[in-house]
Amino acid sequence: MSEELKELIEAAIYKEVASQSLYQFAIQKTDDDAVRQLLNSLIQSEENHLKVLKDLLVKGEFKPKAITPRLQSLKLDTYVTGGNQLEGADLQNILLYAIKEEQSSSEFYSHLMSTFINQETKNMCRVLASEELEHKLKLELIYDDLFFPEN
């Protein structure tokens, strides 16, 4: 494993831990059971990512999965206001916050991709960016179902 890839994985692990901490903080700030359930689900999702990254760090090899060519987005992070903080947030704003975090993480990995020389590391960035967009889309669909139901 190249030193570049190792550093990327370590940075990704840090981001996953930071996300878990944010969601843990939010759980302490709400009494709403639906919000707690969503936050616990987000924590579990981050925990799954963390496990994959730690396993990758130990095994030392990366076999990229097939990447969805173009993920769709509802662009809620662009067109819906709110979700700027977790403290005191209701379910709607926590979803928006998580959507924005997933978009930000995808952009982080996309920008990193251009800074690396090693192709394996670039591929890892591409996969991580794609996975973050997949999570964003899942959250957007939940948001859409909850707050824009069909009549």
C-alpha positions as CSV (number, residue, x, y, z in Angstrom):
1,M,0.0,0.0,0.0
2,S,1.4,3.4,-1.0
3,E,2.0,6.0,1.7
4,E,-0.6,8.3,-0.1
5,L,-3.3,5.6,0.2
6,K,-2.5,5.0,3.8
7,E,-2.8,8.7,4.6
8,L,-6.1,8.9,2.7
9,I,-7.5,6.0,4.6
10,E,-6.4,7.6,7.9
11,A,-8.1,10.9,6.9
12,A,-11.3,9.1,6.0
13,I,-11.2,7.2,9.3
14,Y,-10.9,10.6,11.1
15,K,-13.9,12.0,9.1
16,E,-16.1,8.9,10.0
17,V,-15.2,9.3,13.7
18,A,-16.0,13.0,13.6
19,S,-19.4,12.4,11.9
20,Q,-20.2,9.8,14.6
21,S,-19.3,12.3,17.3
22,L,-21.5,15.0,15.8
23,Y,-24.5,12.6,15.7
24,Q,-23.8,11.4,19.3
25,F,-23.8,15.1,20.3
26,A,-27.2,15.6,18.6
27,I,-28.7,12.6,20.4
28,Q,-27.9,14.2,23.7
29,K,-29.7,17.4,22.6
30,T,-33.0,15.9,21.6
31,D,-36.0,14.2,23.3
32,D,-37.7,13.3,20.0
33,D,-37.7,9.5,19.5
34,A,-37.8,9.8,15.7
35,V,-34.8,12.1,15.7
36,R,-32.9,9.7,18.1
37,Q,-33.7,6.8,15.8
38,L,-32.5,8.6,12.7
39,L,-29.3,9.7,14.5
40,N,-28.6,6.1,15.7
41,S,-29.1,4.9,12.1
42,L,-26.6,7.5,10.9
43,I,-24.1,6.5,13.6
44,Q,-24.4,2.8,12.5
45,S,-23.8,3.8,8.9
46,E,-20.7,5.7,9.9
47,E,-19.6,2.7,12.0
48,N,-19.9,0.4,9.0
49,H,-17.7,2.8,6.9
50,L,-15.2,2.9,9.7
51,K,-15.0,-0.9,9.8
52,V,-14.4,-1.1,6.1
53,L,-11.7,1.6,6.2
54,K,-9.9,0.0,9.2
55,D,-10.0,-3.4,7.5
56,L,-8.5,-1.9,4.4
57,L,-5.8,-0.3,6.5
58,V,-4.9,-3.6,8.0
59,K,-5.2,-5.7,4.8
60,G,-3.2,-3.2,2.8
61,E,-5.0,-3.7,-0.5
62,F,-7.8,-2.0,-2.2
63,K,-10.1,-3.6,-4.8
64,P,-12.4,-0.9,-6.1
65,K,-16.1,-1.8,-6.5
66,A,-18.0,-0.8,-9.5
67,I,-19.1,2.8,-9.3
68,T,-22.5,4.0,-10.3
69,P,-21.8,6.2,-13.3
70,R,-24.2,9.0,-12.3
71,L,-26.0,9.1,-9.1
72,Q,-29.1,11.3,-9.1
73,S,-29.6,14.0,-6.5
74,L,-32.7,15.8,-5.3
75,K,-30.3,18.8,-4.6
76,L,-32.0,19.4,-1.3
77,D,-28.7,20.8,0.1
78,T,-28.9,23.5,-2.5
79,Y,-32.6,24.3,-2.6
80,V,-33.9,23.7,0.9
81,T,-32.9,26.0,3.8
82,G,-32.1,24.9,7.2
83,G,-29.9,22.1,8.6
84,N,-27.1,24.4,9.6
85,Q,-26.7,23.1,13.1
86,L,-27.6,20.0,15.2
87,E,-28.2,21.6,18.5
88,G,-31.9,21.9,19.1
89,A,-32.7,20.6,15.6
90,D,-35.8,18.7,14.8
91,L,-36.0,15.7,12.4
92,Q,-36.3,17.8,9.3
93,N,-33.2,19.9,10.1
94,I,-31.2,16.9,11.2
95,L,-31.9,15.3,7.9
96,L,-30.8,18.4,6.1
97,Y,-27.7,18.7,8.2
98,A,-26.8,15.1,7.4
99,I,-27.5,15.6,3.6
100,K,-25.1,18.6,3.7
101,E,-22.5,16.6,5.5
102,E,-22.6,13.8,3.0
103,Q,-22.3,16.3,0.1
104,S,-19.4,18.0,1.8
105,S,-17.7,14.6,2.3
106,S,-18.1,13.7,-1.3
107,E,-16.6,17.1,-2.4
108,F,-13.7,16.5,0.0
109,Y,-12.8,13.2,-1.6
110,S,-13.3,14.6,-5.1
111,H,-10.9,17.4,-4.4
112,L,-8.4,15.1,-2.8
113,M,-8.5,12.9,-5.9
114,S,-6.8,15.6,-8.0
115,T,-4.0,16.0,-5.5
116,F,-2.7,12.4,-5.6
117,I,-0.4,10.8,-8.1
118,N,-0.9,7.2,-7.3
119,Q,-3.8,5.7,-9.3
120,E,-4.8,3.3,-6.5
121,T,-5.3,6.3,-4.2
122,K,-7.2,8.2,-6.9
123,N,-9.5,5.2,-7.3
124,M,-10.1,5.1,-3.5
125,C,-11.0,8.8,-3.5
126,R,-13.4,8.1,-6.4
127,V,-15.1,5.3,-4.5
128,L,-15.3,7.2,-1.2
129,A,-16.8,10.2,-3.0
130,S,-19.4,8.0,-4.8
131,E,-20.3,6.3,-1.5
132,E,-20.9,9.6,0.2
133,L,-23.2,10.6,-2.7
134,E,-25.1,7.3,-2.3
135,H,-25.7,8.1,1.4
136,K,-26.8,11.6,0.5
137,L,-29.3,10.3,-2.0
138,K,-30.7,7.9,0.6
139,L,-31.2,10.7,3.1
140,E,-32.7,13.0,0.4
141,L,-35.3,10.3,-0.5
142,I,-36.2,9.9,3.2
143,Y,-36.5,13.6,3.5
144,D,-38.7,13.8,0.4
145,D,-40.9,11.0,1.6
146,L,-41.4,12.6,5.0
147,F,-41.8,16.2,4.1
148,F,-43.0,16.2,0.5
149,P,-45.4,13.3,0.4
150,E,-47.5,12.8,-2.7
151,N,-51.1,13.8,-2.3
